[in-house]
């Protein structure tokens, strides 16, 4: 059995999945799309529903806050 490669997200694709306009390719892709939006920071730039939903998903432990890398120097 070969491991299926997960498709990469774009802002449009992630939004389409979380809004239910595009069918997820695999069962966890819905939450992966939310996590991508959170990690990329795009979720906080979109309309309020995205940010409120992301905050709820983080609050209940479904998604995690992005890991902020400290800059060296």
Secondary structure as GFF3:
##gff-version 3
##sequence-region A 1 73
A	DSSP	alpha_helix	11	18	.	.	.	ID=ss1
A	DSSP	alpha_helix	29	40	.	.	.	ID=ss2
A	DSSP	three_ten_helix	42	45	.	.	.	ID=ss3
A	DSSP	alpha_helix	48	59	.	.	.	ID=ss4
###
